[in-house]
Amino acid sequence: MKHFILCLKLFVFSYLGYLLFFLASAYEPSSPGFSPPFSLWVLDTINLYIHEAGHLFLRPFGQFIHVLGGSLVQVLIPLALLIVTWRQNAGQIVYAGFWLGENMINVSVYIQDAPFRKLRLIAKGLIHDWWWLLNGDEAISAPLSETVFLLGLAICALALAAGVFYAVKAFGEERAPAAPSLAWSRQFPGRAV
């Protein structure tokens, strides 16, 4: 059973590795024939709802925070989940970490599109967040999007590496025989264990 669980985890991590490869090489939502893997489409749809909720909840804090709020909340929710997961069960950080990295890659595409505004927005007549924030300046959007993109890729890769590390570590700990307890010998000094 232990071997099956390890193999299952490694299979899931392999699929996440495939998604990471797709994100690094073929993630172009602004292209007309863009067709991501179904799981990535589902994740992007969830991210879109979180993004829009960020605008809604941060509207009272002024125009700048309201416009930035979509991307900010889109990244902060997975970051909060990553922190909570890290504190409670570090062996599961792969999922929250991958989600955080994927969100950053998603936001980087939005930043990169700021001067061109080719991405379809959810309705006509809406303002492109990053076009408004950066005044459509490609000199700012290009390096910023590249930095966010590379950071997102690095976070995804680190999350996958951590997932493999913790999966193999858990497998090794389950296989190792338990060490004899010394608690009894401390309670009764002078007696052999």
C-alpha positions in Angstrom: 0.0 0.0 0.0 2.9 2.3 0.8 4.3 1.8 -2.7 1.0 2.5 -4.2 0.6 5.8 -2.3 4.1 6.9 -3.3 3.5 6.0 -7.0 0.2 7.9 -6.9 1.8 11.0 -5.5 4.6 10.9 -8.0 2.0 10.4 -10.8 0.2 13.5 -9.6 3.5 15.4 -9.4 4.3 14.3 -12.9 1.0 15.7 -14.2 1.8 19.0 -12.3 5.2 18.9 -14.0 3.4 18.6 -17.4 1.3 21.6 -16.5 4.4 23.5 -15.5 5.9 22.7 -18.9 2.8 23.9 -20.6 2.8 27.1 -18.5 6.4 27.8 -19.4 6.2 27.0 -23.1 2.7 27.4 -24.4 0.6 29.5 -22.1 -0.7 32.3 -24.4 -4.3 33.1 -23.4 -4.4 36.1 -25.9 -3.8 33.9 -28.9 -7.0 33.0 -30.9 -6.5 29.2 -30.8 -5.5 29.0 -27.1 -6.7 25.7 -25.7 -5.2 24.9 -22.3 -5.4 21.5 -20.6 -8.8 21.1 -18.9 -7.5 21.2 -15.4 -5.7 24.4 -16.1 -8.8 25.9 -17.6 -10.7 25.0 -14.4 -8.0 26.5 -12.3 -8.0 29.7 -14.4 -11.7 30.0 -14.1 -11.5 29.7 -10.3 -8.7 32.3 -10.4 -10.9 34.6 -12.5 -13.7 34.6 -9.9 -11.2 35.3 -7.1 -9.7 38.1 -9.2 -13.1 39.7 -9.7 -13.9 39.3 -6.0 -10.7 41.1 -5.2 -12.0 44.1 -7.1 -15.3 43.9 -5.3 -14.0 43.6 -1.8 -11.3 46.3 -2.2 -13.5 48.9 -3.9 -13.9 51.0 -0.8 -10.1 51.6 -0.6 -9.8 53.9 -3.5 -9.4 53.6 -7.3 -5.8 52.4 -7.3 -6.3 49.6 -4.7 -9.6 48.7 -6.4 -7.9 48.2 -9.7 -4.9 46.5 -8.3 -7.1 44.4 -5.9 -8.0 41.8 -8.5 -4.5 40.7 -9.1 -3.5 41.3 -5.5 -6.2 39.0 -4.1 -5.6 36.5 -6.8 -2.1 36.1 -5.5 -2.7 36.6 -1.8 -5.4 33.8 -1.4 -3.0 31.0 -2.6 -0.2 32.6 -0.6 -2.3 32.5 2.6 -3.2 28.9 1.8 0.5 28.1 1.3 1.4 29.7 4.7 -1.4 27.8 6.5 -0.5 24.5 4.8 3.2 25.0 5.6 2.4 25.5 9.3 -0.1 22.5 9.5 1.3 19.9 7.1 4.4 20.8 5.1 4.0 17.6 3.1 1.0 19.1 1.3 2.5 22.5 0.3 3.0 21.3 -3.3 -0.6 22.0 -4.1 -0.9 25.5 -2.6 2.6 26.4 -3.9 1.8 25.3 -7.4 -1.5 27.2 -7.3 0.4 30.3 -6.1 3.0 30.0 -8.9 0.3 29.4 -11.5 -1.6 32.5 -10.3 1.6 34.6 -10.7 2.1 33.3 -14.2 -1.5 34.1 -15.0 -1.0 37.7 -13.6 2.2 38.0 -15.6 0.3 37.4 -18.8 -2.2 40.1 -17.8 0.7 42.5 -17.1 2.4 41.7 -20.4 -0.9 42.4 -22.2 -1.2 45.9 -20.7 0.1 48.0 -23.7 -1.7 45.8 -26.3 -5.0 44.9 -24.6 -5.5 41.8 -26.7 -6.9 39.6 -23.8 -10.6 39.2 -23.7 -12.1 40.8 -20.6 -15.3 39.4 -19.0 -17.4 42.2 -20.6 -17.0 44.9 -23.2 -16.2 48.4 -22.0 -14.2 47.3 -19.0 -10.8 48.8 -18.1 -7.8 46.6 -18.5 -6.4 46.7 -14.9 -2.7 46.7 -15.8 -3.2 49.1 -18.7 -4.7 51.6 -16.2 -2.1 50.9 -13.5 0.9 51.2 -15.8 -0.5 53.8 -18.2 0.0 51.3 -21.0 3.7 51.7 -20.8 5.5 48.7 -22.4 8.8 49.8 -20.9 7.4 49.0 -17.4 5.1 46.1 -18.3 7.6 44.0 -20.1 10.2 43.7 -17.3 7.6 43.5 -14.6 5.7 40.7 -16.4 8.9 38.8 -17.0 9.9 39.1 -13.4 6.4 37.9 -12.2 6.5 35.1 -14.8 9.9 33.8 -13.7 9.0 34.0 -10.1 5.8 32.1 -10.8 7.8 29.4 -12.6 10.3 29.2 -9.8 7.5 28.8 -7.2 5.9 26.1 -9.2 9.2 24.2 -9.6 10.0 24.6 -5.9 6.6 23.4 -4.9 7.0 20.3 -7.1 10.5 19.6 -5.7 9.1 20.0 -2.1 6.3 17.6 -3.0 8.7 15.0 -4.2 11.0 15.5 -1.2 8.2 15.1 1.3 6.6 12.2 -0.5 9.9 10.3 -0.5 10.6 11.3 3.1 7.2 10.1 4.2 7.8 6.8 2.4 11.2 6.3 4.0 9.8 7.1 7.5 7.0 4.6 7.0 9.5 1.8 6.0 12.0 2.4 8.8 11.4 0.3 11.9 10.6 2.2 15.0 13.5 2.9 17.4 13.2 1.4 20.8 11.8 3.8 23.4 14.1 4.9 26.1 11.3 6.3 28.2 11.0 3.1 30.3 14.7 3.0 31.1 14.6 6.7 32.2 11.8 6.0 34.6 13.7 3.0 36.1 17.4 3.8 36.1 19.8 0.9 36.4 17.6 -1.5 34.4 18.6 -2.6 30.9 16.3 -2.0 28.0 
